[in-house]
Amino acid sequence: MIDLEVPRKFRPLVAQARGMAEEVFRPISRKYDLAEHEYPRELDLVSAVIDGMSSSGAGQGAGASKTTRATDEAAERADDGESEVAAVGSGRSHASTSEVRNGSNLASVLSILETCRGDVGLTLSIPRQGLGNAAIAAVANDEQKKRYAGQWAAMAITEPETGSDSGAIRTTAVRDGDEYVLNGEKIYVTAGERAELVVVWATLDKSLGKQAIKSFVVRRDNPGLRLVRLEHKLGIRSSDTAAFHLDDCRVPADDLLGDPEIKTAGGFGGAMQTFDNTRPLVAAMALGLTRASLDLTTELLAKAGVTVDWDRPAYVQSYAAARLLQMEAEYEAAHALTLRAAWMADNGRPNSMEASMAKAKAGRTCVNVSLACVELAGATGYAERELLEKWARDSKILDIFEGTQQIQLLVVARRLLGMSSSQLK
């Protein structure tokens, strides 16, 4: 059974991440929001610290690169992705385990929650802690994990006109001797310009649909991978978001992650296992921003004479106090769902439904709370003198990437009803 207290072995990590948020990220947050696309040089020191923690064994999952599943059971099932679910059943069964453990998934969630109290965009910009690293950890074999170790990996899934439907990917990968030749277009690639590797999703055979989709590790300096533009965005401006063209991009065959064979039953599962790892991380990002918004707003309202009495019902308190009580409850619900999804991954339990629940709840809570905090703080919340307005802008992406709110609810519905993607669209 999951214990909602922070495990003792992770408390130093959480404290270090909190210090990083307050002493490094928060002071430079506005600077790099205004200097969009400028690389935050301060993160080189942060990265060195994380590398030192990891090599010493103290890191325990300081970022996305450390997340992995405890077993490969879920990789054998056809997963949902951002909009497609081929598996039938509720997803509630789990692998037997003789030992309940708190591992790297939970550690990553706890540490990312803390760093995102400082800045989400800066957290996404920490070298070698990209979502592509989580994809490699989820799918790569041991030899590949060793070969890609210490490198920063972005993840390229989304394409023009495919939106949230990962199963509709049109980028192709054609085998040519000891190489694959990739052709297509990718957009909204987080850390795409800065990363050393890009995990690209492509199809081996369009006629076979999502079963033929595989992920490939492409070196950023590959001449066939051409940077088209960097996006100007509403929020997380310190994180670069790139668009690429793949023009006859040749990739060694051994850079295909996982099994190269096309399996008509459950063939999408290996690639989609990535989302079971990364969705709790995005939920943790949303929790961090939500926590920051609530803490600052509570502080500002207290200075104005508005305090919350936790021992009295909401209806007998002021509107502002009652609103804070409600938002705290929403935060706690999202927090519990996120810890549960990460804990299940650490204990080898299929967590696709729970990961989607966590991401849906935390993403929507983050948007609602950040906007409400701007409202409660009035002119102070809307002005740039505080970070509340920035957090409100940053929050929206956390309800979108790694699968939109609507997609997560569809995934959950399919799991609960035991229906496939063809049965419930």
C-alpha positions in Angstrom: 0.0 0.0 0.0 1.3 3.4 -0.9 2.4 5.7 2.0 1.7 9.4 1.2 4.5 10.6 3.4 7.7 11.4 1.6 10.0 8.3 2.1 12.9 9.1 4.4 15.5 8.1 1.7 14.1 10.8 -0.6 13.9 13.7 1.9 17.5 14.9 1.1 16.6 14.9 -2.6 13.4 16.8 -2.0 15.2 19.4 0.1 17.9 19.9 -2.5 15.3 20.3 -5.2 13.4 22.8 -3.1 16.6 24.7 -2.5 17.3 24.7 -6.3 13.8 26.1 -6.9 14.1 28.9 -4.4 17.7 29.9 -4.7 18.4 29.3 -8.4 15.2 29.1 -10.5 12.9 31.6 -8.8 15.5 34.5 -9.0 16.1 34.0 -12.7 12.6 33.1 -13.7 11.5 36.5 -15.0 14.9 37.1 -16.7 14.5 34.1 -19.0 10.8 34.5 -19.5 11.6 37.9 -21.1 14.8 36.6 -22.9 12.9 33.9 -24.8 15.0 31.2 -26.4 18.2 32.3 -24.6 19.8 29.4 -23.0 20.0 29.7 -19.2 23.7 29.3 -18.5 23.0 28.9 -14.8 21.6 25.5 -15.6 25.1 24.1 -16.4 25.9 24.2 -12.7 22.6 22.7 -11.8 23.2 19.9 -14.3 26.6 19.3 -12.8 25.1 19.0 -9.4 22.5 16.5 -10.6 25.2 14.4 -12.3 27.2 14.4 -9.1 24.1 13.3 -7.1 23.3 10.5 -9.6 26.9 9.2 -9.8 27.0 9.1 -6.0 23.7 7.3 -5.7 22.1 10.2 -3.9 20.1 11.5 -6.9 17.5 8.6 -6.9 15.9 10.1 -10.0 16.7 13.7 -10.0 15.0 14.1 -13.3 13.3 12.5 -16.2 16.3 10.6 -17.3 16.1 8.3 -14.3 12.5 7.2 -14.7 11.9 3.6 -15.8 9.4 0.8 -15.2 10.1 -1.9 -12.7 8.9 -4.6 -15.1 8.3 -4.8 -18.8 4.9 -6.4 -18.4 3.0 -3.3 -19.7 5.2 -3.2 -22.8 3.5 -6.3 -24.1 0.1 -4.7 -24.2 -1.2 -2.3 -26.8 -1.3 1.0 -25.0 -3.4 4.1 -25.5 -0.9 6.8 -26.4 -2.3 10.3 -26.7 -5.5 9.1 -28.3 -5.3 5.5 -29.2 -6.1 2.5 -27.0 -6.0 -1.0 -28.3 -6.0 -2.8 -24.9 -9.3 -4.1 -23.6 -9.8 -4.1 -19.8 -9.7 -1.8 -16.9 -5.9 -1.9 -16.5 -6.3 -2.6 -12.8 -4.5 -5.9 -12.7 -0.9 -5.8 -11.5 2.3 -7.8 -11.5 2.9 -9.8 -8.4 5.7 -8.4 -6.3 7.2 -9.6 -3.1 8.5 -6.2 -2.1 6.8 -2.8 -2.1 9.3 -0.3 -3.2 9.7 3.4 -3.6 11.9 3.8 -6.7 13.1 6.3 -9.3 9.6 7.1 -10.6 8.4 8.4 -7.3 11.7 10.1 -6.7 11.5 11.9 -10.0 7.9 13.1 -9.3 8.9 14.4 -5.9 11.9 16.3 -7.1 10.2 17.7 -10.2 7.3 18.9 -8.1 9.8 21.0 -6.1 11.8 22.4 -9.0 8.6 23.5 -10.7 7.8 25.5 -7.7 10.6 27.6 -9.1 10.0 27.5 -12.8 8.6 24.9 -15.2 10.5 26.1 -18.3 13.8 26.0 -16.5 13.0 22.5 -15.2 12.4 21.5 -18.8 15.7 23.0 -19.8 18.0 21.1 -17.4 20.5 19.3 -19.6 20.2 15.5 -19.8 16.9 15.5 -18.0 14.6 15.7 -21.1 11.4 13.7 -21.8 13.4 11.9 -24.5 15.6 10.6 -21.7 12.5 9.1 -20.1 11.5 7.5 -23.4 15.0 5.9 -23.6 14.7 4.7 -20.0 11.3 3.2 -20.8 12.0 1.4 -24.1 15.7 1.0 -24.8 17.7 -2.2 -24.2 20.6 -2.3 -21.8 23.2 -1.7 -24.5 21.3 1.3 -25.8 20.9 2.8 -22.4 24.6 2.5 -21.9 25.4 4.0 -25.3 23.1 7.0 -24.8 24.0 7.6 -21.1 25.0 11.1 -20.3 23.4 12.7 -23.3 20.4 15.0 -23.5 17.4 13.6 -25.4 14.4 15.5 -26.7 11.2 13.7 -27.9 9.6 14.3 -31.3 6.1 12.9 -31.6 3.6 15.6 -32.7 3.1 16.3 -36.4 1.1 18.9 -38.4 -2.5 17.7 -38.8 -2.1 14.7 -36.5 -2.5 16.6 -33.2 -3.1 14.2 -30.2 -3.5 11.1 -32.4 -0.1 9.4 -32.0 -1.4 6.5 -34.0 -1.8 8.7 -37.1 1.9 9.6 -37.4 3.0 10.0 -41.0 6.8 10.2 -40.6 8.2 7.1 -42.3 11.1 4.9 -41.6 12.3 2.7 -44.4 15.0 0.0 -43.9 18.0 0.3 -46.2 20.7 -2.2 -45.3 22.0 -1.4 -41.8 20.2 1.9 -41.7 16.7 3.4 -41.6 15.8 6.3 -43.7 13.4 8.8 -42.0 11.2 11.3 -43.8 8.6 13.6 -42.3 7.9 16.7 -40.2 7.9 17.1 -36.4 6.6 20.1 -34.4 6.5 21.2 -30.7 9.7 19.4 -29.8 10.6 20.5 -26.3 14.4 21.2 -26.0 14.7 20.3 -29.6 17.4 22.8 -30.4 19.5 22.3 -27.3 19.4 18.5 -27.0 22.1 16.2 -28.3 19.6 13.4 -29.3 16.0 13.5 -30.5 13.8 10.5 -30.0 11.7 10.5 -33.2 8.5 8.5 -33.7 8.0 7.1 -37.2 6.0 4.3 -38.9 7.6 1.3 -40.6 4.4 0.7 -42.6 1.5 3.2 -42.9 -0.9 0.5 -43.9 -0.6 -1.3 -40.6 -1.5 1.8 -38.5 -0.2 2.3 -35.0 1.2 -1.2 -34.7 4.1 -0.2 -37.1 5.1 2.9 -35.1 8.6 2.8 -33.6 10.8 5.3 -31.9 14.3 6.1 -33.2 17.2 7.9 -31.6 18.5 10.6 -34.0 21.6 12.6 -33.3 20.9 16.3 -33.3 23.9 16.9 -35.7 22.5 14.4 -38.2 22.4 16.3 -41.6 19.0 14.8 -42.4 17.4 16.4 -39.3 16.8 20.1 -40.2 15.7 22.7 -37.6 13.0 24.8 -39.2 12.1 27.2 -36.4 11.7 27.9 -32.7 8.2 28.6 -31.6 7.2 31.8 -29.8 4.9 30.7 -27.0 2.4 31.9 -24.4 4.4 30.3 -21.5 7.5 28.3 -20.5 9.5 30.7 -22.7 12.8 29.7 -21.2 12.3 26.2 -22.7 13.0 26.1 -26.5 10.3 24.4 -28.6 11.5 23.4 -32.0 10.1 22.2 -35.4 12.1 19.8 -37.6 12.0 18.4 -41.1 13.5 14.9 -41.6 14.8 14.7 -45.2 16.3 11.3 -46.1 17.6 11.2 -42.5 19.7 8.1 -42.2 19.8 6.4 -38.8 21.8 3.3 -37.8 19.4 0.3 -37.4 20.6 -0.3 -33.8 19.2 3.2 -32.9 15.7 1.9 -33.2 14.4 1.6 -29.6 13.0 -1.7 -28.5 11.9 -4.6 -30.8 12.3 -3.8 -34.6 9.7 -6.4 -35.5 6.1 -5.3 -36.3 3.7 -7.1 -34.1 0.0 -6.8 -35.2 -1.1 -7.6 -31.6 0.2 -5.2 -29.0 3.0 -3.8 -31.2 2.3 -0.2 -30.1 2.8 -1.0 -26.5 6.6 -0.6 -26.4 6.5 2.9 -27.8 3.5 3.9 -25.8 5.0 2.7 -22.6 6.8 6.1 -22.7 3.7 7.9 -21.7 3.1 5.8 -18.7 6.4 7.1 -17.4 6.2 10.8 -18.6 2.6 11.6 -17.7 3.2 11.4 -14.0 6.2 13.7 -14.5 4.0 16.3 -16.3 1.5 15.9 -13.5 4.3 16.7 -11.1 5.2 19.8 -13.0 1.6 20.9 -12.7 1.6 20.2 -9.0 4.7 22.3 -8.5 3.3 25.3 -10.3 0.0 24.9 -8.4 1.8 24.8 -5.1 3.8 27.9 -5.9 0.6 29.8 -6.9 -1.2 28.8 -3.8 1.6 29.6 -1.5 2.2 33.1 -2.9 -1.5 33.9 -3.1 -1.9 32.8 0.5 1.0 35.0 1.5 -0.3 38.1 -0.4 -3.9 37.7 1.0 -2.5 37.3 4.6 -0.7 40.7 4.1 -4.1 42.1 3.1 -5.7 40.7 6.3 -7.3 37.6 4.7 -6.4 34.3 6.4 -7.8 30.8 6.2 -9.2 29.2 9.3 -8.6 25.5 8.7 -10.9 24.5 11.6 -14.0 26.3 10.3 -16.2 25.4 7.3 -15.7 27.3 4.1 -19.2 28.9 4.1 -18.6 30.9 7.2 -15.4 32.4 5.9 -14.7 35.1 3.3 -14.9 34.3 -0.4 -11.1 34.5 -0.8 -10.5 32.2 2.2 -13.2 29.7 1.0 -11.7 29.7 -2.5 -8.3 28.9 -1.1 -9.8 26.0 0.9 -11.4 24.6 -2.2 -8.2 24.9 -4.3 -6.1 23.3 -1.6 -8.5 20.3 -1.7 -8.1 20.1 -5.5 -4.4 20.2 -5.1 -4.4 17.4 -2.6 -6.5 15.2 -4.9 -4.1 15.7 -7.8 -1.1 15.1 -5.6 -2.5 11.8 -4.4 -3.2 10.6 -7.9 0.2 11.5 -9.1 2.0 9.7 -6.3 -0.1 6.7 -6.9 0.8 6.5 -10.6 4.5 6.8 -9.9 4.4 4.3 -7.1 2.6 1.8 -9.3 5.3 2.1 -12.0 8.0 1.6 -9.3 6.2 -1.6 -8.2 5.7 -3.1 -11.7 2.0 -2.4 -11.9 0.4 -1.3 -15.2 -0.4 2.3 -14.6 -1.7 3.6 -17.9 -5.2 4.6 -16.5 -3.7 6.0 -13.3 -1.1 8.0 -15.2 -3.8 9.5 -17.4 -5.9 10.3 -14.3 -3.0 12.0 -12.6 -2.1 14.0 -15.7 -5.8 15.0 -16.4 -6.4 16.1 -12.8 -3.2 17.9 -12.2 -3.2 19.7 -15.5 -6.7 21.0 -15.2 -6.2 21.9 -11.5 -3.0 23.8 -12.4 -4.8 26.0 -15.0 -7.8 26.6 -12.7 -5.8 27.4 -9.7 -3.2 29.7 -11.4 -6.0 31.8 -13.0 -7.9 31.9 -9.8 -4.8 33.1 -7.9 -4.4 36.0 -10.4 -8.0 36.9 -9.8 -7.7 36.8 -6.0 -4.5 38.9 -6.1 -6.2 41.5 -8.2 -3.9 44.1 -9.9 -0.9 42.5 -8.1 -1.7 39.2 -9.7 -2.0 40.7 -13.2 1.2 42.8 -13.1 4.8 41.6 -13.6 5.8 42.7 -10.1 4.9 39.1 -9.0 5.3 35.8 -10.8 1.5 34.9 -10.7 0.8 36.2 -14.2 3.8 34.2 -15.5 2.6 31.1 -13.8 -0.9 31.6 -15.3 0.7 31.7 -18.8 3.0 28.7 -18.0 0.1 26.6 -16.7 -1.8 26.0 -19.9 0.9 23.8 -21.6 0.7 21.4 -18.6 -2.9 20.7 -19.6 -1.9 20.1 -23.2 1.4 18.3 -23.8 1.9 14.6 -23.2 -1.7 14.2 -24.2 -4.5 16.8 -23.9 -7.0 16.9 -21.1 -9.7 15.5 -23.5 -7.4 12.6 -24.5 -6.7 11.7 -20.9 -10.4 11.5 -20.1 -10.9 9.3 -23.1 -8.1 7.0 -22.0 -9.6 6.7 -18.5 -13.1 6.0 -19.9 -11.8 3.2 -22.1 -10.0 1.6 -19.2 -12.9 1.9 -16.9 -15.3 0.5 -19.4 -13.0 -2.2 -20.8 -13.3 -0.9 -24.3 -10.8 -0.5 -27.1 -10.1 2.5 -29.3 -12.3 1.2 -32.0 -15.2 0.8 -29.6 -14.9 4.2 -27.9 -13.6 7.1 -30.0 
